[in-house]
Amino acid sequence: MKAKEIDVSILGKSFSFMISGKINTDDFLEIVNHVEEKYKKIKNNTDEHDPFKLGLLTSINITEEFFHLKKENEKLNSILSKIDSIVTTGEMKEAGKISFAKK
């Protein structure tokens, strides 16, 4: 898909971004808003005033959130796989495809 240009205002400054046509504009704007809100929250909760350091803190904070959600997603996928295995095994048993040997 063709790249598209999006103009946004972040922390009072205007920026133009070229984004892939695969990226939904509303999703991109939601991401930009999330980064801006996270930056403001960190700025309000610290004595740090250097914009570069605040940007790094914001990046680290968002990355920490990402890794936490990634681990949570992996755990949930593991649980879903186990459930799927149980359900599939149960369905196969009911269909007569699996039988348990009697001793």
N, C-alpha and C positions, 0 to 999 in steps of 0.2 A: 504494500500500500504506500501511497505517496505521503511524504512527511508534511507536517503542517506547522505553521508558526502560531504561537499563542503568546499574547502579551498579558503579563500579570504584574500586580503591585505587591511587593513583599517588604514589610517594615517601612512603608512609605517610599520605596524606590521602585522604579519601573524596570521590568526585565522582559526580554523577548526570548522565547525558547522554541527551538525546532524540535518537534517530537514526532515519533513514528506514527504513521497513520493507524497502526494497530492499537495505539493507546487512546482510550476514550477521553475526550476533552474534560468531561465532568469529573472523571476519576482523577485526572491530572490536577485539576483545580482543587479537588478535595485533599490530595496529597500536599499541595503547596500550602493550603490552609492549615493542615495538620502540622507541618514543619514550622510555620509562622507562630501558631499557638504554642507549640512546644518551646520555641525560642523565647517567647514572651514569658511563659511560666518559669523557665529556668532563670531568665534575667531578673524576674521579680523575687526569686527565692535565693539569690546569691549576691554577694558583694562585688562580684566580677563585673567589670564594665568594658573590657576589651572585646569588641565584636568578633574578632577571630577566635578567641577562647570560648566565647559564648556559642559560636557556631560549632566548634569542636565538641563542646559539652552537649549541645543539641544532637549532633550526629551520634555521639556515643550513647546518649539516652535512647534515641530511636532505635539504634542497633540492638541495644539491650532488650528492648521491648520485642523486636523482631525475633531474636534468638529464644526468648521466653516462649513466644507464640509458636515458633518452629518446633521446640521440644514438646510443647503441649499437643501440637498437631501430630507429631510422631507417636506419642502415647495413644492418642485417640485412634489413629490409623491402626495401631497394633491391636487395640481392643476391638475395633470393627473387623479386623481380619479374623480374630478369634471367634467373634460372634458369627461371622460369615461361615467359618469352618464348621461350627456347631450346627448352624441352620442347614448347611449343605449336607452334612453327614446325616442329620435327622431326616431330611427330605429323601435322601438316597435310601435310608433304612426303610422309610414308609413305602417307597416305590418298589421294595423288594430287591434292590440292587446291592444292599449290604445286609448280611445276616451275621449274627453272633453264634459261634459254635457253642453248643450245649455240652457240658461235661457230665 
